[in-house]
Amino acid sequence: MLPEPIKKFIEIFSTLPSIGTRQATRLAFKLISSGRAKIDETAKAVDDLRYLKTCANCFFVHQNRDNLCDICRDSNRRQNIIAIVEKETDLISLERTKKFKGRYLVLGELSKTGVLESIQKLRLNHLKDWIKKQGGQAEEIIIAINPTTFGDLNASMIAKELSSFAKKITRLGRGIPTGGEIEFADEETLGQALERRI
């Protein structure tokens, strides 16, 4: 019943976070009704994503000529205070508070098994190597992982893994409710969580 291009669109977009088959179908028809210019603009925006790179230090995305994102290139940021986040959207949310002046490590989406994936272990090892080159110990590592049961389990594993690499390891204060997600917290709540970290 549906033309093949719409089926393909639905198949691809329904796999994205928070978008199921019904939402993907609505998006397809919204784009079609918006006209060819809007479809071309959307296609270009998606195509341009291929030109983004991953930062060699923190694993956030960027489009700079070198291997570092704007945050890691900023000499005004405190390099010896590191916030470990799960997702890029968590980093963006923390940056919006304008309260954190350190650097980051984007760990990647954590599983609910309580076991770190090989990519996450590689990223933690990269951080350890970086800390060693900077003098052996960071001033503080903030584990900014969602305050869920699985987040707490993963945070304690990460803290144990990094215990000898920082003078102090903290978590965000519980301004964020248990079970909540950093990505969806407002700036004020996140700012208080940063200030009241434990």
N, C-alpha and C positions, 0 to 999 in steps of 0.2 A: 504494500500500500504506500509506504514512504519511498521517495526517490533515494537512490544509493548514496548521494552526497550527504543527505540528512542522516541516514543510518550510520554512516562512518563518523560524522560529527558527534552523534549521540554516543557511539561506542567509545570514542576517545575522551570526550569531556565528562562522561558519567563516571570515569575512574578517578577524577580529580577530587581532592578533599571537599567535603560538604556539598558535592554535586552528585546527585543520583540521576537515574534515567529520566525522571519527570522534569527535573530542573534543566538537564542538558537539552531536552526536547524544547522547552520554553526558550532557552537561549538561542537555539537554532532558528526558531520561527521569529524571534525578536530581531535577529540579525538580518534575516531574509526580508522582513518588512521594513527594515531601516534603509535598504537600498544597497546598490553595488559599492558606492563610495565608502559606506560604513564597513562593509565586508572587507574591502581592500585595506582600510585603515586597521581593522582588527587583525587581519592576516599579517600585515607588516609588523604590528606590535608583537605578535607571537613569533614571527620570524626573527626579529631583532634580539630575542632572548638568547639565540645561539651565540651572540657575540660577547656575552658576559663571561667573566673569568671568576675563578675562586681564589681568594686571597691565600697566599702562601703561609701567612702567620695564623690567621683566625678562622679561615675557611668561609668567610662571608663573601658575597658576590660583589663584583666591581667591574668597571670598564676602563680602568687606568692602563697606561702603556706598560708599566712595570707589573710586578707580581703582588703588590700590596693594595688593599682597599684604603679608602680615605681615612678610616679610623686608625689603622695601623701606621699610616704615613704621618699622622698628626703628632708633631713633636711636643705639643702641649699636653698630651694625654700621659697619665702615669702608667708606665710600662710594668711596674712591679705590683700592680693590683689588677687581677684578672678575674673576669666574670665568665663562668662556664654556663652556656645556655644550650638548650636542646635544639631549638630551631631558629632560623633566620628571623622569623616573625617575633620571637621572644627578644632577640637583640634589638629589633626596631622598636618594640614596645618600651624596653628599658631606655633606649636613647631618647625617646620622646619625653621622658621625665626630666631630662637635662640635669640629672643629679649624679650620674656616674661618669667619672673622668678617667677611668682606666682603659684597659684593652679587653678583648673578648676571646673566647674559643667557642665556636659553634660545633657542638659534639655530633649532632645528627639525631634524628628521631629515635628515642629509646624504646626498646621492646618491653612488653609486659612480663617477660620471663625472668627479669632480674639479671640477665646476662648481657654484657656488653658485646656488640657485634665487632667484627674484625676492623671495620673502618673507624669505629669509635676508639678502639684500643690504639690504632695507629695515630689518631689525632691526639690522644692523651700522651702517647710516647713523644710525639712531635713537640707538645708543650713542655714535657719534662726536659727534652734536649735543649729547647730554647731557654728554659730557666737555668739549666746548667751553664750555658754560654753567658748568661747575664750575671752570674755570680753564685748560683747554686740554690738560692731560696728567694721566692717571691715574698713581698711584704704581706700580701693577703690574696687568697683565692676564694672567691664568692661562688658557691654552687647555686646558681639561679635556675633550679629545676622545679617544675610544677609540684606544688605541695599535695600530691596524691599518694596513695599507698605505694604504687610502683615508683613514683618520683622519689619518695623518701628512701626506698630500698636502693635505687640507683645512686642517689646522692651519697648514701653511706658507703657504697662500694667505691665511688669516685673519691670521696674524702680519704678513705683508707689507702687507695692507690697513690694519692698525692700528698699524704701526710708529711713526708720528709722534704717536700719541695716548697713549703710555705711556712712562714712564721705563724700564720693564723689562717684557719679554714673556717669560713662562715657560710650560713644559708641566709636566704632572704628572710626578713622578719615576717611574721604571720599576718601581715596586713592583707595578704591574699588568703582567702578561705581555703581550708583543706578541700581538695577535690577541684579547686578552681584552676584556670589556665592563665598563664602570664599574658598570652597574646590578647586575651579579652578583658584584662584589667584596665581600669582607667589610669591616667597619668598620676593622679593624686595618690591612689592606693599603691601603685608601684613605687612612687617616690618614697612613701612612708615605709614600704617593705625594704627598700634599699637602706634607708636611714636606720631602721631598727633591726638590721641583720644580726644574726646570732652566731 
